[in-house]
C-alpha cells in the first residue's frame, strides 16, 4: 500500500520512524470533507470519484484511506491490467476476497468494517464496476473507485451492468480558487473578512485587496492541477509550472488518440486544439468552422462531447430568456466552450502569455482569459454555465441563480461599460431580472441595481 501511495501521488516522500512523511506541505482539498461525510453516513454505498486525469483523485483517496481505515487494499487497473482477472469470473464477494488475497498476499487484509478496497482507474475494468452492486449488498467492506474516462464515448470498455442505485458518484475537479488560496497561506479568517465585505457591500482593506488581486493573476496562469500548484507553492518557478501544464495537455491528447474510436481520433484532437482560437475570436458561440473550414455540428459534435465527458471542458449555454429555472431556458445547440482549468487554457497560448498576465498586460486575449477564469471558478463550484445573447446585440457574459434570483454577471478585465446589462435591468417586465454583478478591477461597491465586485470574489457567489 505505501509503495503504491509513494508511486502514484506525484510527490516526494521519505521514511522516518517507519512512517511516510511528506517533504512538502499537503495541499488541502475539499474532497476530504466529502469523503468523511460519505464514510460516516449510515449504510453508505460504494463510492466513485470521477474527474479529469491528474486532478488529484488518487492521492486524495489514498491519503483519506490511510488516515481512516486499518487496512487499505489498492488496485490500479491502468498500471496493472492483470488485476482485472480477479473480476473476470464470479463476482461473489468471498471469491473476490480470496482471489485478491492470493494475488497480493499480505497487502490484502480484509476485516469487516476495517478494510477499504480502492479501485483506481476503474474504467479499465468494467467488471469491477459491476461488482460494486455485490459489495453494496454484502456490506462488510467499503469500496472507493476512481475514474478519469467514465462514460467517455468510444472508450470501448463498458460494464455489462452499471450498478444503478448501488454507487455514489462525486465529481472532483482540479483545485478551485479557494483551495489555491489555502495553498498560498490565505487562512479561514481572511476568507471570512472577504465574505463579510461581500455581505455588507463594504470595500476590502487596500492591503488585502492588492494581495488578492496578485493571487488571482497567479491563479489565472497556474490554475488548479495539483502538480502545477505544488511546484508553484514550493518554487515559484513559472517555467516548471508551464512544463507540467503542457505535459498534462499532451497526456490529454494521447488519451484522445489511444481511447477514442478510430474515426473520431483526429476530429477530437482538432476540436480540442481549436479552443484557444474559439475564445480569442470573441465568438458569440462555439463555431465548428473554426475547428476546420467548412465543418459542421454533424461532423464534430460527437468529438466535442468526448472532450466534455473526459472532464476537460465546460459548456456555457445560451438562454432564450433570463428567468428561472435557467436549465429550462437553454438553447441546446448554442453554447460557448471553456477549459475547465484556466491554467491549462493559458498554457495552450503562445510562450510569454504567463509573463504578460502576471504583469497585467493582457493584450487581445484579455476577454477570453477572464471569461475562462470565471467559468473555471463557477464550474468548480458545481454551477452549470449560462450566458445570454440576442441577435439585437444584447449580450451578458454569465447568468446565475444568486440569492434565489436570476442575476446577470458581467466580466471586465478592466473598467468597461455594461450597456446590455443596463438595458435588461431597465425592462424587468420583459427580462425578469432585477439585479446584476459586475466583476472586474474594482473594490466592492454598488450603483443602484449593479453590485461591483473584484474578480477574486467570484468564488464567494454561492448558489443559495
C-alpha angles and dihedrals in degrees: 000000000000090000089055093048090049091050103044103037097079092225134101118254134185131193122245123169088349092297127115111240130179121239090209131043118279114248107240111230131193090223087076090071092046091051091049092050090050094050095048096046114103117258092358119190127230109287130230119198107201126190147119120294117283096011091125103265098134097045094047093049095046092045090052092045094053092050097046109034135057092217129032120189111193129195125177109194093187095055095035111032090174089073087074089073089073088069098039095090132033114357092204105132098233089053092051091048091050092050093048092048090052092047100043103026113193091004090071110066115162119195121163110254092002104071133075121192112211114202107192120199089006091178087076090064110042091176089062089057090049087053091062088082090061094045087052092053093043094049099188099109134039117233128200121184127188124203135182102180102029110153095008109151113243095018087126099214109094121164116244087235125013104218097240109191092012100083140050116220124206122185114223125197136189113275112302123221094268091052088048088054091052090051089053097051101266104144132207094259090056092050088049088055089055091048090051091051089052095048095046093037092230126141121268112245108269098242092052091042091056093046091051092049089053092049091049092056088048090052091050091061100031099040121181110294102130097229091050093048092047093052090047093050093046102040112006086220104148093189088062091047090053092048091054092046094050090047087056091049089052090049089053090051090048089054090052091054095041103043109025122093112270095250092051102046098092094039094053091051091047091051091049095048091049094063097091089049091048091056099038092057090059088233117189088222141359106292117205091199088066088061090055129345111265094012125142142196091261089064102038109024093093091049092053090048090054091057092048093049089052088061095244100116140028126214122223111203127211116238124225090211135006102245139104134300089049095190090060093059104051127126100225095204097044114074146127125230126223132181108252089226117048093203091059089049092054090047088060091060125084123292113276095037093108091054091048092052094048088052092048092246103131104160117178097346097059096104094045094046096051094041088053089048092056091043087053092050095045097044093048087054087059094254120146110229125241136169134180128229133158129189088244087074100261110139133168122183098223138000119203142172105248125170089349095304137101103255131188118225121200119191118208124180086204133349115322143153124266101207095155093049092050091050092051093047091052090060109048090154089064104032102028093223127127104167142043139184123216113202116196148101093325141104120239116296144130137228110187108294095356120088112200116208136174112257091246091066093067091096090063094060094100122184100249 
